[in-house]
Amino acid sequence: MENSLDAPIYMPAEQFAAPIRQPRALNTHDVAIADLMAIAGVKETILKQIPAMNFLMKIPDMQPHLGNLTLWDLVHIGLMKEDGISAIDQQLATLEKSR
């Protein structure tokens, strides 16, 4: 144990400000699937355009990725088609205007 490295002990922060999520425009390019599905009205739009999304959200292996993947990520890996995603973006733009 003579050659082991010890991690330094850091003192707790005296003033910690929890991060605050900044408002941003909703879109399918950079908003996670889980975040979109949690917004009232958006989930229904997504399920209308992509009926298979209800099935995808129930797959246990998919659960950890819903907070990281966007709908466009699903297009790039071949699980979704671009036309349905474009319709969702139009609906999100309409929703943004009403906010």
N, C-alpha and C positions, 0 to 999 in steps of 0.2 A: 504493500500500500504506500510505499515511500514515493512512488512516481505518479500517484493519482492526482488528478486536478480537482480542486474544490471550486464550486461555483461561488461567485461573490454573493454576499448577502446585501440586498438592497433594502433601504429603509422604505416604509410605505409612503406613498405620495401624500403630502400635506393637503393639497387642494386638487381634487380630481373632479373634472367636469365630464359627465357622461356624454358620449357623442349624440348629436341631434341629427336626425335624418332631414336633409334639406328637401324642400319641394322641388319636383321636376316634372317635366311633361311625360305623360304616360305614352308608351309605345311598345311595340313588340320586339324592338331591337336590343334594348338594354334594361328592361324591367323583368325581373324574374317571374316565372310562371306562378309560383306561390303567391307573390305580391299581387299579380293581376287577378288571380282567382279569389283573393280576399276582398276585392272591391265590389260592392253591390252593383249589380247591373252588368259588370264586365264578365263575370263568370257565365252568365246566361248567354252573352254574345259569343264567348269562346266556345261554349258547348254547342251553340247553334251552328257555328262555322266549322267546328272540328268535333263531331260527335265522339270520336275515339278518345278524346282527351279525358273523358270521364273514366274510361278503362285504364288509360295510362297512369292516371293519378292514383289508382288503386293497386298498382304493381308495387310490391314491397321494395324491389331493387331500385325503383324510380324515386321513392320517397326522399332519400337524402339529397337528390339532385334538383328537386323542384325549386329550392331557394337559390340555385346557382344558374340553372338553365333558363334561357329565354325561348319564346316560341320560334324565333329565327334560328336558334341552335337546332331545334328539331327539324327545321327545313334543311339545314346544312347536312344533317346526318341521315336525311331521307325518310323521316317519320311523318312529315307534314308536307303539304303542297303550298306553294307561295300565294296562290289566289285567295285562299281562306284567310291567310295571315294579313294580306292587304286589306281585306274587308274589316278585319278586327282593328287595324290601325285607323281606318276611317271612322269607325265607331268611337275609338278612344279620342280622336281629335274632336269629335262632336261633344263627348263627355267633358273634355278639357275646357271647351268654350263655356259650358254651363256651370263650371265651378266658380 
